[in-house]
Amino acid sequence: MTVILRDIRPEDKPLILTWRNSPEVARYMYTDHLITAEEHEKWFQGILNDCRTQYWIITYNQKDVGLVNLHGIDERNRRAYWAFYLADPCCRGKGVGGAVEYLILHYVFDELQLNRLCCEVLSTNSRVIEMHKGFGFVQEAYFRQHIIKKGLPMDVVSLAVLREDWIKRKPEIEKRVRDKRIT
């Protein structure tokens, strides 16, 4: 099994819009309306031109299956936020999310040399919250009624991992990734 992150390209726009509007992905995003082509185009151009943001397509066994990003990259304070989704159901439960998490942690801490990586997850997404914790993330906040989805308030869990946590846990995490035969 091979998981890679490749830079997004203009020809990815239609696929990403389909993913963003799919109910399986949208239920975990802050956005909960049908995203128009015009809105998507504006978003796409914005991410391409924002030096504090990086986006990649997640490729699993040579098939595009999802999206991952770093945003709010702050070199002065050495921190960033991240998010991802697996849009293709065929890759869920196979360790692909864990491989993506490892690749991002490696990039953020070993290549960019940042000190802190943060994320926010809807409180109803317990599987992803637990996955993050398994990679060293610590819950730092619980934002009650933080966003509105389908007209209802939703809680959000804020998590972060520090570079020192990554350094301590990296050998164990790399072993877990190797044991799943994910490269």
ZATOR-569039 format. One line per field, with one value per residue: x, y, z of N, C-alpha, C, CB in turn; residue in three letters. Coordinates in pm, whole numbers, plus 50000, padded with zeros to 5 digits. Glycine has a CB too. Example, Ala and Ser with C-alpha at 12.3 -4.5 7.8 and 13.67 -1.06 7.14 Angstrom:
REM ZATOR-569039
n.east	c(51319,51285)
n.north	c(49431,49775)
n.up	c(50780,50708)
ca.east	c(51230,51367)
ca.north	c(49550,49894)
ca.up	c(50780,50714)
c.east	c(51320,51290)
c.north	c(49670,50003)
c.up	c(50780,50787)
cb.east	c(51131,51408)
cb.north	c(49553,49940)
cb.up	c(50905,50572)
rest	c(ALA,SER)
This chain:
REM ZATOR-569039
n.east	c(50085,50057,50081,50075,50136,50047,50105,49831,49662,49547,49370,49253,49040,48754,48717,48779,48574,48353,48412,48403,48136,48015,47801,47922,48173,48113,47969,48154,48285,48321,48170,47838,47667,47560,47825,47889,48000,48120,48183,48359,48564,48665,48756,48948,49136,49214,49347,49562,49707,49783,50035,50050,49933,49908,49821,49744,49675,49560,49690,49624,49747,49792,49559,49353,49226,49156,49196,49439,49556,49767,49721,49714,49984,50242,50532,50679,50578,50605,50407,50119,49801,49605,49416,49223,49062,48925,48787,48710,48540,48654,48905,48893,48950,49176,49420,49503,49442,49603,49856,49860,49851,50098,50273,50221,50293,50565,50649,50580,50725,50984,51072,50971,51031,50861,50705,50461,50156,49823,49472,49119,48825,48504,48300,48150,48292,48440,48613,48821,48921,49025,49216,49397,49486,49622,49848,49985,49862,49706,49411,49319,49121,48765,48523,48220,47915,48022,48011,47757,47566,47352,47158,47183,47360,47699,47951,48308,48624,48944,49274,49627,49971,50306,50639,50833,50686,50641,50905,50963,50773,50805,50967,50803,50565,50653,50715,50458,50344,50510,50450,50195,50249,50255,50366)
n.north	c(49882,50218,50550,50878,51232,51473,51781,52005,52059,52270,52115,51954,52081,52025,51767,51811,51990,51820,51639,51815,51879,51638,51443,51275,51387,51659,51651,51659,51896,52252,52408,52391,52413,52375,52402,52637,52650,52894,52993,52793,52826,53078,53014,52819,52968,53138,52968,52889,53121,53195,53233,53129,52888,52546,52292,51951,51668,51359,51053,50719,50408,50490,50626,50912,51015,51192,51500,51714,51968,52238,52525,52872,52899,52996,53134,53296,53242,52975,52776,52592,52508,52218,52007,51738,51517,51203,51123,50912,50624,50370,50364,50398,50301,50153,50238,50459,50723,50740,50718,50956,51137,51084,51161,51436,51522,51460,51632,51889,51905,51796,51892,52162,52257,52356,52433,52367,52203,52234,52150,52140,51965,51840,51763,51535,51365,51135,50928,51039,51224,51051,50921,51133,51179,50941,50993,51168,51412,51648,51719,52046,52231,52272,52374,52493,52482,52596,52618,52642,52395,52274,52435,52391,52424,52322,52144,52178,52024,52118,52045,51985,51927,51920,51987,51867,51658,51508,51433,51263,51059,50976,50741,50523,50581,50569,50297,50186,50276,50147,49879,49858,49850,50076,50315)
n.up	c(50000,49914,50013,49917,49915,49696,49524,49471,49160,48890,48733,48923,49033,48965,49078,49350,49418,49389,49594,49820,49824,49871,50076,50268,50317,50366,50604,50807,50778,50837,50667,50550,50339,49995,49784,49543,49196,49140,49395,49474,49285,49361,49620,49550,49396,49598,49782,49630,49611,49865,50084,50335,50338,50244,50020,49945,49737,49847,49770,49720,49661,49395,49333,49349,49654,49855,50046,50194,50415,50523,50715,50807,50852,51048,51065,51237,51497,51483,51417,51296,51147,51068,50845,50710,50475,50381,50093,49939,50001,49985,50096,50365,50703,50654,50732,50595,50673,50902,50783,50638,50848,50972,50761,50746,51006,51001,50793,50897,51142,51098,50853,50801,51049,51246,51564,51670,51601,51517,51538,51463,51541,51476,51753,51732,51577,51681,51614,51457,51640,51836,51679,51627,51891,51930,51786,51936,51977,52195,52368,52393,52419,52443,52250,52302,52125,51889,51610,51354,51214,50974,51088,51358,51671,51707,51883,51914,51917,52014,51933,51982,51898,52005,51888,52052,52160,51931,51866,52081,52042,51783,51697,51782,51645,51379,51369,51398,51159,50971,51037,50942,50685,50525,50304)
ca.east	c(50000,50135,50010,50158,50070,50096,50052,49709,49680,49421,49278,49190,48927,48623,48715,48774,48438,48267,48440,48355,47989,47962,47750,48015,48279,48054,47919,48264,48341,48248,48075,47730,47579,47610,47924,47871,48122,48182,48241,48472,48670,48722,48830,49063,49235,49264,49446,49683,49779,49805,50164,50035,49850,49956,49722,49786,49582,49602,49685,49636,49763,49785,49425,49324,49121,49123,49264,49500,49613,49818,49675,49758,50126,50296,50675,50726,50540,50639,50289,50026,49682,49591,49290,49222,48949,48930,48659,48680,48515,48733,49033,48870,48973,49291,49543,49539,49440,49724,49970,49853,49889,50243,50340,50207,50376,50704,50672,50570,50828,51118,51113,50944,51086,50766,50702,50326,50057,49691,49357,48987,48746,48369,48298,48082,48387,48525,48715,48936,48977,49107,49332,49491,49545,49717,49969,50045,49784,49643,49296,49349,49000,48637,48445,48077,47831,48121,47965,47619,47553,47211,47079,47201,47494,47786,48072,48433,48739,49071,49386,49758,50089,50429,50755,50897,50602,50669,51039,50954,50686,50833,51004,50685,50471,50711,50699,50316,50322,50578,50378,50076,50305,50219,50485)
ca.north	c(50000,50341,50676,50995,51362,51547,51917,52017,52119,52327,52012,51888,52162,51959,51656,51867,52042,51703,51591,51913,51877,51505,51439,51205,51481,51783,51638,51685,52028,52365,52450,52292,52443,52329,52498,52665,52652,53026,52996,52701,52890,53182,52941,52754,53071,53188,52877,52889,53248,53223,53175,53067,52769,52444,52185,51834,51558,51232,50947,50587,50310,50564,50681,51030,50974,51294,51629,51752,52102,52318,52662,52958,52873,53114,53107,53370,53167,52836,52690,52583,52425,52124,51935,51645,51425,51094,51132,50783,50528,50247,50369,50419,50184,50078,50302,50572,50843,50737,50747,51099,51207,51068,51243,51576,51545,51459,51754,52007,51911,51760,51973,52303,52288,52428,52385,52333,52175,52239,52115,52144,51852,51837,51672,51411,51285,51076,50842,51122,51278,50944,50900,51241,51154,50832,51049,51261,51535,51663,51808,52169,52311,52220,52492,52460,52550,52677,52642,52603,52301,52242,52517,52352,52449,52204,52161,52152,51989,52174,51961,52028,51847,51998,51922,51780,51537,51434,51374,51151,50952,50945,50600,50437,50610,50513,50151,50157,50298,50037,49755,49856,49844,50199,50394)
ca.up	c(50000,49905,50033,49890,49908,49579,49514,49391,49027,48841,48684,49037,49080,48963,49174,49486,49439,49411,49729,49920,49827,49903,50214,50358,50355,50417,50742,50901,50749,50894,50565,50540,50226,49865,49737,49400,49116,49156,49530,49472,49207,49446,49724,49488,49365,49726,49843,49546,49626,50007,50124,50467,50317,50150,49997,49870,49712,49906,49670,49781,49552,49269,49311,49430,49748,49954,50048,50321,50407,50634,50699,50916,50878,51116,51085,51354,51617,51451,51432,51183,51164,50957,50830,50597,50463,50283,50024,49877,50109,49969,50168,50509,50786,50603,50775,50507,50757,50985,50697,50609,50971,50984,50659,50784,51124,50954,50716,50984,51246,51051,50737,50826,51181,51330,51702,51715,51497,51579,51453,51523,51493,51532,51868,51692,51499,51784,51552,51419,51765,51896,51592,51657,52023,51912,51725,52030,51997,52325,52364,52467,52441,52396,52215,52301,52027,51818,51473,51323,51102,50952,51177,51498,51722,51720,51963,51844,52000,51966,51973,51932,51930,52002,51826,52152,52168,51808,51878,52176,51994,51643,51670,51800,51536,51256,51375,51368,51015,50902,51062,50854,50550,50454,50272)
c.east	c(50089,50043,50110,50072,50130,50032,49922,49744,49545,49322,49210,49063,48793,48613,48703,48636,48341,48287,48380,48204,47932,47916,47848,48129,48219,48007,48027,48330,48262,48141,47964,47630,47641,47702,47909,48005,48196,48251,48366,48590,48741,48807,48958,49173,49296,49369,49574,49770,49809,49934,50158,49953,49920,49851,49785,49668,49642,49582,49714,49638,49735,49647,49406,49204,49083,49212,49320,49558,49676,49766,49716,49903,50189,50442,50729,50699,50558,50522,50207,49905,49676,49453,49304,49088,48981,48793,48615,48660,48600,48860,49015,48891,49092,49424,49585,49542,49563,49849,49976,49899,50040,50316,50335,50295,50524,50737,50678,50689,50970,51165,51092,51003,50993,50766,50566,50236,49922,49585,49229,48903,48607,48364,48233,48174,48489,48637,48840,49001,49070,49230,49438,49561,49648,49848,50030,49971,49718,49524,49326,49226,48878,48549,48298,48003,47914,48081,47820,47622,47406,47121,47096,47344,47571,47908,48194,48543,48864,49184,49515,49864,50211,50542,50822,50818,50629,50804,51035,50880,50718,50874,50885,50584,50524,50698,50554,50288,50387,50500,50251,50117,50259,50347,50444)
c.north	c(50124,50462,50788,51120,51435,51685,51917,52088,52175,52222,51932,51960,52088,51845,51708,51924,51928,51650,51685,51911,51739,51502,51376,51295,51603,51770,51665,51822,52136,52414,52346,52324,52385,52437,52514,52662,52784,53038,52909,52762,52996,53118,52883,52855,53127,53098,52871,53011,53284,53154,53109,52938,52675,52334,52074,51742,51433,51125,50814,50484,50373,50617,50800,51001,51082,51415,51654,51891,52145,52459,52742,52933,53003,53086,53178,53293,53016,52741,52691,52502,52326,52062,51841,51575,51320,51089,50998,50679,50401,50247,50388,50289,50100,50141,50421,50702,50852,50768,50896,51178,51199,51160,51391,51608,51551,51591,51877,52017,51884,51846,52122,52350,52377,52365,52331,52310,52160,52190,52130,52036,51863,51731,51538,51317,51219,50989,50922,51185,51174,50914,51006,51217,51041,50876,51157,51392,51531,51756,51928,52254,52235,52342,52453,52547,52647,52709,52598,52513,52261,52312,52485,52382,52318,52240,52119,52125,52047,52090,52021,51929,51937,51917,51828,51651,51446,51362,51252,51032,50905,50799,50504,50457,50552,50361,50112,50171,50185,49906,49744,49850,49960,50275,50526)
c.up	c(50000,49920,50007,49893,49790,49578,49433,49261,48982,48794,48797,49084,49077,49066,49316,49515,49465,49552,49833,49932,49860,50049,50313,50403,50424,50562,50846,50879,50820,50796,50556,50429,50098,49809,49586,49328,49132,49292,49536,49397,49291,49557,49666,49456,49494,49787,49761,49572,49771,50053,50262,50459,50218,50142,49915,49846,49777,49799,49740,49669,49416,49234,49404,49520,49849,49946,50188,50306,50537,50610,50822,50952,50928,51150,51209,51483,51600,51476,51304,51228,51048,50960,50711,50591,50358,50220,49966,49988,50102,50053,50319,50585,50743,50643,50691,50588,50845,50905,50665,50732,50992,50886,50695,50905,51085,50881,50808,51079,51195,50934,50762,50959,51263,51469,51743,51594,51567,51482,51534,51458,51556,51642,51835,51615,51592,51726,51516,51542,51828,51810,51620,51791,52015,51848,51813,52050,52135,52308,52452,52496,52389,52376,52204,52200,51941,51675,51461,51201,51094,51054,51325,51545,51741,51803,51880,51946,51935,52023,51918,51974,51915,51940,51925,52171,52049,51820,51970,52116,51853,51620,51682,51686,51405,51254,51343,51220,50935,50918,50978,50708,50463,50428,50214)
cb.east	c(49904,50211,49948,50232,50087,50066,50155,49597,49735,49448,49353,49288,48916,48595,48841,48882,48392,48297,48592,48402,47935,48069,47619,48071,48361,47938,47862,48368,48343,48344,48144,47658,47556,47492,48069,47801,48089,48077,48137,48432,48613,48610,48743,49021,49170,49150,49387,49645,49700,49683,50272,49969,49709,50096,49597,49899,49559,49521,49787,49519,49670,49832,49314,49297,49166,49131,49168,49611,49506,49977,49521,49670,50199,50212,50753,50658,50396,50760,50203,50094,49550,49700,49168,49337,48819,48969,48666,48793,48371,48769,49118,48728,48852,49284,49651,49440,49315,49738,49963,49710,49815,50284,50277,50059,50354,50730,50563,50441,50795,51121,51035,50795,51221,50623,50741,50269,50094,49658,49371,48920,48814,48263,48224,47960,48459,48441,48659,48891,48864,49024,49290,49419,49435,49655,49938,50180,49678,49744,49165,49449,49011,48573,48495,48017,47716,48253,48055,47528,47646,47190,46938,47170,47487,47829,48064,48470,48751,49086,49367,49794,50100,50468,50856,50911,50452,50669,51140,50884,50544,50942,51114,50618,50449,50859,50738,50224,50379,50722,50342,49988,50267,50118,50577)
cb.north	c(50000,50348,50687,50982,51445,51471,52012,52094,52013,52424,51916,51880,52286,51904,51570,51975,52125,51592,51578,52054,51923,51394,51364,51081,51525,51825,51497,51577,52054,52480,52469,52283,52596,52296,52452,52801,52627,53137,52949,52567,52953,53270,52828,52680,53186,53205,52736,52883,53357,53176,53283,53165,52808,52386,52240,51761,51536,51199,50972,50559,50191,50477,50571,51155,50853,51235,51744,51649,52201,52314,52668,52937,52819,53149,53150,53508,53198,52792,52734,52517,52512,52016,52033,51542,51500,50954,51234,50739,50490,50227,50480,50475,50100,50067,50203,50584,50846,50602,50665,51141,51148,50922,51220,51609,51434,51338,51772,52002,51813,51615,51931,52329,52357,52428,52496,52445,52045,52382,51969,52284,51715,51808,51737,51444,51373,50993,50773,51233,51318,50817,50903,51377,51118,50726,51104,51291,51552,51718,51735,52252,52449,52117,52556,52478,52627,52606,52567,52729,52175,52090,52503,52202,52526,52151,52077,52272,51833,52323,51815,52170,51718,52043,52027,51855,51574,51528,51479,51195,50997,51036,50557,50466,50763,50553,50098,50250,50436,50020,49744,49981,49713,50286,50319)
cb.up	c(50122,49771,50177,49754,50042,49447,49449,49469,48924,48728,48593,49153,48997,48824,49160,49504,49316,49307,49751,49882,49695,49877,50219,50289,50230,50329,50763,50889,50597,50930,50427,50672,50212,49767,49774,49379,48967,49140,49635,49408,49078,49508,49785,49360,49283,49822,49858,49399,49564,50092,50124,50564,50265,50194,49926,49945,49556,50037,49554,49882,49574,49158,49336,49340,49822,50091,50006,50365,50367,50644,50678,51039,50749,51245,50962,51361,51654,51533,51552,51057,51172,50964,50812,50609,50427,50350,49914,49779,50109,49824,50114,50534,50787,50451,50775,50389,50843,51051,50567,50568,51093,50961,50522,50815,51229,50860,50611,51064,51353,51012,50613,50825,51166,51268,51795,51806,51415,51625,51398,51507,51528,51422,51985,51607,51391,51879,51428,51320,51865,51913,51442,51658,52125,51828,51587,51988,51886,52432,52411,52390,52372,52499,52083,52442,52098,51818,51370,51300,51120,50958,51141,51517,51855,51579,52094,51752,52018,52007,51922,51984,51837,52144,51776,52286,52175,51686,51931,52303,51999,51593,51766,51936,51522,51244,51516,51448,50972,50956,51209,50879,50483,50536,50174)
rest	c(MET,THR,VAL,ILE,LEU,ARG,ASP,ILE,ARG,PRO,GLU,ASP,LYS,PRO,LEU,ILE,LEU,THR,TRP,ARG,ASN,SER,PRO,GLU,VAL,ALA,ARG,TYR,MET,TYR,THR,ASP,HIS,LEU,ILE,THR,ALA,GLU,GLU,HIS,GLU,LYS,TRP,PHE,GLN,GLY,ILE,LEU,ASN,ASP,CYS,ARG,THR,GLN,TYR,TRP,ILE,ILE,THR,TYR,ASN,GLN,LYS,ASP,VAL,GLY,LEU,VAL,ASN,LEU,HIS,GLY,ILE,ASP,GLU,ARG,ASN,ARG,ARG,ALA,TYR,TRP,ALA,PHE,TYR,LEU,ALA,ASP,PRO,CYS,CYS,ARG,GLY,LYS,GLY,VAL,GLY,GLY,ALA,VAL,GLU,TYR,LEU,ILE,LEU,HIS,TYR,VAL,PHE,ASP,GLU,LEU,GLN,LEU,ASN,ARG,LEU,CYS,CYS,GLU,VAL,LEU,SER,THR,ASN,SER,ARG,VAL,ILE,GLU,MET,HIS,LYS,GLY,PHE,GLY,PHE,VAL,GLN,GLU,ALA,TYR,PHE,ARG,GLN,HIS,ILE,ILE,LYS,LYS,GLY,LEU,PRO,MET,ASP,VAL,VAL,SER,LEU,ALA,VAL,LEU,ARG,GLU,ASP,TRP,ILE,LYS,ARG,LYS,PRO,GLU,ILE,GLU,LYS,ARG,VAL,ARG,ASP,LYS,ARG,ILE,THR)
